[in-house]
């Protein structure tokens, strides 16, 4: 059996083939290490790579050796202390414990195996068991799609691509160009022959015989011109041009009323950032629209959305009405996948919560791909939650979860965007 090992180096003297094999072999340990790393880092740094530590016992490989059974006699040069028959004390352990601390046992230990995960590898492991739900408009891939487009004509190609009209037009032009002088000489010779015959020249006159031979020769040359030549063939030319990817728009709706304190706002911000990173892995182009509301709603930029302070009551329907207006005016052409993420503490005017449910069921949900609502509160569900809990009965692509502390962001996110059964 012959083994071929690909040792081509891929940047920084790393073998891509061997690295992929290593990642597949220790996938379980790497996923556990990524999970531990995520818990200890900020969401804003989630796109960076990570140093992963794998216990050395997991990367060890079995090896063959000679058994040391029976009695062995060895010669140690430089011995000035021991004689034959002396017992040698066991050496004291001087190795590390594997965590950078001094060992407290006689057993030698080794440090853990540490390597660096790239940004792309880290994100792949983090999003491995997640998917975008309800992709009903189009099946998207990570690669760029192309479409064939006409781009003139070629002089070579396959028979199926022959352009008949263009080829016949070229053949006609070639026959006219090639036989033009011969036709002119034929016309002149025939006129001269006709004049001679009218003047009474006999048929066996030298000039008459010469003109007849010339006319016959010219007609033969004209008949020898092929009706169509390979030079005349023209083939339709098609080139591949990038096909525009389906675009996505992400709507971020956040309550900024007085009941939403800074801690809750920070939790909502983290959830929006995580959702944006997730969408960016699937869509080539993403637009983000920020809508903040208290008693009135307004579309703002990212800086104002995250850092401006407001106070007052809460009227959630104002944000939903503005959302519906923006979709109709800018993203209602059918070429956009719309995703909405709403964060609130659930506090709202009682009558307005009923209106919000009606707006979502009858107007907004048919226009969006997915709508997720997170309620950030450590108390019992509020009136908005009670009304929203009736929406999944009408629209399955509506999801809602409750977040109590920032530590709940990841479990809630995974629950909202977990793989759906086929």
Secondary structure as GFF3:
##gff-version 3
##sequence-region A 1 422
A	DSSP	alpha_helix	16	25	.	.	.	ID=ss1
A	DSSP	alpha_helix	27	39	.	.	.	ID=ss2
A	DSSP	three_ten_helix	43	45	.	.	.	ID=ss3
A	DSSP	beta_strand	50	54	.	.	.	ID=ss4
A	DSSP	alpha_helix	56	59	.	.	.	ID=ss5
A	DSSP	beta_strand	113	117	.	.	.	ID=ss6
A	DSSP	alpha_helix	119	126	.	.	.	ID=ss7
A	DSSP	beta_strand	146	154	.	.	.	ID=ss8
A	DSSP	three_ten_helix	159	161	.	.	.	ID=ss9
A	DSSP	alpha_helix	164	178	.	.	.	ID=ss10
A	DSSP	alpha_helix	180	198	.	.	.	ID=ss11
A	DSSP	alpha_helix	206	224	.	.	.	ID=ss12
A	DSSP	three_ten_helix	230	232	.	.	.	ID=ss13
A	DSSP	beta_strand	235	242	.	.	.	ID=ss14
A	DSSP	beta_strand	247	255	.	.	.	ID=ss15
A	DSSP	alpha_helix	262	280	.	.	.	ID=ss16
A	DSSP	beta_strand	286	293	.	.	.	ID=ss17
A	DSSP	beta_strand	297	300	.	.	.	ID=ss18
A	DSSP	alpha_helix	302	307	.	.	.	ID=ss19
A	DSSP	alpha_helix	316	330	.	.	.	ID=ss20
A	DSSP	beta_strand	336	344	.	.	.	ID=ss21
A	DSSP	alpha_helix	350	359	.	.	.	ID=ss22
A	DSSP	pi_helix	360	364	.	.	.	ID=ss23
A	DSSP	three_ten_helix	365	367	.	.	.	ID=ss24
A	DSSP	beta_strand	370	376	.	.	.	ID=ss25
A	DSSP	alpha_helix	383	388	.	.	.	ID=ss26
A	DSSP	three_ten_helix	391	393	.	.	.	ID=ss27
A	DSSP	beta_strand	398	403	.	.	.	ID=ss28
A	DSSP	alpha_helix	408	416	.	.	.	ID=ss29
###
